[in-house]
């Protein structure tokens, strides 16, 4: 079984979930896998606080738009 297929199988086994999404590569891969495996039962969440640089938050928004 390919790694991608295994990841989707694991995500389906988890069921509905929220993915901590920073906009980086790792969280983008997990968020995409969750969306592919679970559709509307998956949601990606990103923290928005004074400690998060505005540029990082905007990058996370752009990346989320591509998923």
N, C-alpha and C positions, 0 to 999 in steps of 0.2 A: 504494500500500500504506500502510495506517495505521501510525503509530508503534508502537503496541502489537503489531501483527502482525509488524512488522520486528524488534522486540526479541525476540519469541519465536522467530523464524527464526534470529536470531543465536545465541540461547542453545542451540537445537537443534544448530547447527553447531559450537558449542564442545564439546558433549558433557558427560559427568559433570564436576561442578564443586563447589567450596566457595565460598560467598559470605561475605566479611567483613561481618558484620552488627552494626551499632551500635545498631539500634533506631530510627534516624532515618528520615526520609522516603526519602532516596535509596537506602539499603541495603535498606529494606523493599520498594521497587519492584523492585529487582534480585532480591532473594530470592524474591518472589512470582513474578516472571517465570521464574526458574530452576525453581521448583516446578511451575509450570504447563507449562513446556516439557519438563522432564526427570523429573518425579515423584521417585521414590526415588533417582535418580542425582544429585540436588542436595542439598546440605546447607548450612545457614547456621551460621556459627561466630562466637562472641562471646568476646572476651578477658575473663578474670576474674583480676584482680590487684589488689594494694593501691592501684594508681594509678587504678583505675576506681571512681567513686563508686557506692555501693550503690544509690542511687536510679536512676542511669542503667542499671545492670545489671537492676534490677527492671523498668524501663520497657522495656528490650529484651526481657525475658521475656514481658511482657504483649503487646507488639507481635507477637512471634513466634507467640504463641498465636492471634492473629487471622489469621495467614497460613495 
